[in-house]
Amino acid sequence: MFLVAGLGNPGEEYALTPHNLGFLTVDRLAERHGIRVTRRDSQALVGVGEIEGHRVMLAKPQTFMNLSGGSVAPLMAKHEIGNGRLIVIYDELDLGWAALRIKPKGSAAGHNGVKSVISSLKTDEFTRVRLGIHPGHPISDGADFVLSPFRRAQMKELDELTGYAADAVRSIIAEGVEMAMTKFNRRAPGSQTEEE
């Protein structure tokens, strides 16, 4: 079984903020594949179903972002899911808005939610789907920015971004990380250079 964990913060006030792109992508996957993410398990809301013939558990940790590992690690232990079958979806301030990067492993790059998952699992070898949120102009306070509501222009593009991210996750499950990276890694629209 795969575990697809979208990172975010519980609560209505955080629902439509950049830091909740992981949750929003899990919601999109749930909607597309008829999976109800409503059961409580290991401090997460979870639902189990099938994507491309594979059993998949979708999860939205309810621990708040910076403690995500305290939910992801117990879920994996309880359901005997190996690191190679974990996919973590989250926002990435180092990437321009609407960019997408799939990575098979690596550091947290300053993302506290991912840092928590790495610390709890004691490994950085799991697949990530990083969704760019940088607006393309200087940000004075990154913490404030990721918890502020999406701007109107972003709201219009949110549907496309979460749909694209859901397609990327489906590809990882069906075809493997390498193929999905080739198909779905993209720069922010209109950007010339981008940090990896």
C-alpha positions as CSV (number, residue, x, y, z in Angstrom):
1,M,0.0,0.0,0.0
2,F,1.1,3.5,-0.8
3,L,0.8,6.3,1.8
4,V,0.2,9.7,0.2
5,A,0.5,12.4,2.9
6,G,-0.4,16.0,2.1
7,L,1.1,18.4,4.6
8,G,-0.8,21.3,6.0
9,N,-2.5,22.8,9.1
10,P,-5.9,21.9,10.4
11,G,-8.6,24.5,10.8
12,E,-10.7,26.7,8.6
13,E,-8.5,29.8,8.9
14,Y,-5.6,27.9,7.2
15,A,-7.7,26.0,4.6
16,L,-6.9,28.3,1.6
17,T,-3.3,29.3,2.4
18,P,-0.1,28.3,0.5
19,H,1.0,26.1,3.4
20,N,-2.0,23.9,2.8
21,L,-1.3,22.9,-0.8
22,G,-0.6,19.4,0.4
23,F,-4.1,19.1,2.0
24,L,-5.7,20.6,-1.1
25,T,-3.9,18.1,-3.4
26,V,-5.0,15.2,-1.2
27,D,-8.6,16.5,-1.4
28,R,-8.3,16.6,-5.2
29,L,-7.0,13.0,-5.3
30,A,-9.8,11.9,-3.0
31,E,-12.4,13.5,-5.1
32,R,-11.1,12.0,-8.4
33,H,-10.7,8.5,-7.0
34,G,-13.8,8.3,-4.8
35,I,-11.8,8.1,-1.5
36,R,-13.4,9.6,1.7
37,V,-10.6,11.1,3.8
38,T,-12.6,11.2,7.1
39,R,-11.4,8.4,9.4
40,R,-9.1,9.4,12.3
41,D,-5.9,7.3,12.5
42,S,-2.6,8.2,14.1
43,Q,-3.5,12.0,14.4
44,A,-4.5,12.2,10.8
45,L,-7.6,12.1,8.7
46,V,-7.2,9.2,6.3
47,G,-9.0,7.3,3.6
48,V,-8.1,4.1,1.8
49,G,-8.9,3.3,-1.9
50,E,-7.4,2.5,-5.2
51,I,-5.4,4.5,-7.7
52,E,-4.3,2.8,-10.9
53,G,-4.8,-0.6,-9.4
54,H,-2.8,0.0,-6.3
55,R,-4.1,0.3,-2.7
56,V,-3.5,3.8,-1.5
57,M,-4.0,5.5,1.8
58,L,-4.5,9.3,1.6
59,A,-3.7,11.2,4.7
60,K,-3.9,14.7,6.1
61,P,-1.9,14.9,9.4
62,Q,-3.8,17.0,12.0
63,T,-0.7,17.7,14.1
64,F,0.0,21.1,12.5
65,M,2.7,21.4,9.9
66,N,5.8,21.5,12.1
67,L,4.9,18.2,13.8
68,S,3.8,16.3,10.7
69,G,6.3,13.4,11.4
70,G,4.4,12.6,14.6
71,S,1.5,11.5,12.4
72,V,3.2,10.1,9.3
73,A,5.7,7.8,11.1
74,P,3.0,6.1,13.3
75,L,0.8,5.6,10.2
76,M,3.6,3.9,8.3
77,A,4.5,1.7,11.3
78,K,0.9,0.7,12.0
79,H,0.1,-0.2,8.4
80,E,3.5,-1.6,7.6
81,I,4.2,0.8,4.8
82,G,7.9,1.1,3.7
83,N,9.7,4.4,2.9
84,G,9.7,3.5,-0.8
85,R,5.9,3.7,-0.8
86,L,5.6,7.1,1.0
87,I,4.7,10.2,-1.1
88,V,4.7,13.5,0.7
89,I,3.1,16.6,-0.9
90,Y,3.9,20.1,0.3
91,D,4.4,23.8,-0.6
92,E,7.9,25.0,-1.4
93,L,8.9,28.7,-1.0
94,D,12.1,28.1,-3.0
95,L,10.1,27.4,-6.2
96,G,8.1,29.9,-8.2
97,W,4.3,29.8,-8.0
98,A,2.8,26.8,-9.8
99,A,6.2,25.1,-10.4
100,L,6.3,21.4,-9.5
101,R,9.2,19.2,-8.6
102,I,9.2,15.5,-7.8
103,K,12.2,14.4,-5.8
104,P,13.0,10.8,-4.8
105,K,14.9,11.9,-1.6
106,G,16.9,14.8,-0.2
107,S,17.1,17.3,2.6
108,A,14.2,19.3,4.1
109,A,15.6,22.5,2.5
110,G,14.3,24.5,5.5
111,H,10.7,23.2,5.3
112,N,9.7,22.4,8.9
113,G,7.0,19.9,8.0
114,V,9.5,17.8,6.0
115,K,12.1,18.2,8.6
116,S,9.7,16.7,11.1
117,V,9.0,13.7,8.8
118,I,12.7,13.1,8.2
119,S,13.4,13.3,11.9
120,S,10.5,10.9,12.8
121,L,11.4,8.4,10.1
122,K,15.2,8.7,10.6
123,T,15.6,8.8,6.8
124,D,15.2,11.3,3.9
125,E,14.6,8.5,1.4
126,F,11.0,9.1,0.4
127,T,9.3,10.7,-2.6
128,R,8.3,14.3,-2.4
129,V,6.0,16.4,-4.6
130,R,7.0,20.0,-4.0
131,L,4.6,22.7,-5.2
132,G,6.0,26.2,-5.8
133,I,4.4,29.1,-4.0
134,H,7.0,32.0,-4.4
135,P,5.1,35.0,-5.8
136,G,8.1,36.3,-7.9
137,H,8.7,39.4,-5.7
138,P,10.6,39.8,-2.4
139,I,8.8,38.5,0.7
140,S,9.5,40.3,4.0
141,D,8.2,37.5,6.2
142,G,8.1,34.0,4.8
143,A,6.2,32.5,7.9
144,D,3.5,35.2,7.5
145,F,3.3,34.7,3.7
146,V,2.7,30.9,3.8
147,L,-0.2,31.3,6.3
148,S,-1.9,34.2,4.5
149,P,-4.9,33.5,2.2
150,F,-4.2,33.0,-1.5
151,R,-4.6,36.1,-3.6
152,R,-7.4,36.3,-6.1
153,A,-5.1,35.7,-9.1
154,Q,-3.8,32.5,-7.4
155,M,-7.2,31.3,-6.5
156,K,-8.0,31.2,-10.3
157,E,-4.9,29.0,-10.9
158,L,-5.3,26.8,-7.8
159,D,-7.6,24.3,-9.5
160,E,-5.1,23.8,-12.3
161,L,-2.1,23.4,-9.9
162,T,-3.8,20.9,-7.6
163,G,-5.1,18.9,-10.6
164,Y,-1.6,18.8,-12.1
165,A,-0.2,17.7,-8.7
166,A,-2.8,15.0,-8.5
167,D,-1.8,13.8,-11.9
168,A,1.8,13.7,-10.8
169,V,1.0,11.6,-7.8
170,R,-1.0,9.2,-10.0
171,S,1.9,8.9,-12.3
172,I,4.3,8.2,-9.4
173,I,2.0,5.3,-8.2
174,A,1.4,3.9,-11.7
175,E,4.8,4.5,-13.5
176,G,7.4,5.1,-10.8
177,V,9.3,8.2,-9.7
178,E,11.7,8.5,-12.6
179,M,9.0,8.5,-15.2
180,A,6.8,10.9,-13.2
181,M,9.8,13.3,-12.9
182,T,10.3,13.3,-16.6
183,K,6.6,14.0,-17.3
184,F,5.6,16.4,-14.6
185,N,8.6,18.4,-13.3
186,R,8.1,21.9,-14.5
187,R,9.3,25.4,-13.8
188,A,7.0,28.2,-12.7
189,P,5.2,29.6,-15.8
190,G,7.2,32.5,-17.3
191,S,10.4,31.9,-15.2
192,Q,13.8,31.6,-16.8
193,T,15.8,30.3,-13.9
194,E,14.8,28.3,-10.9
195,E,16.5,26.9,-7.9
196,E,16.4,23.1,-7.7
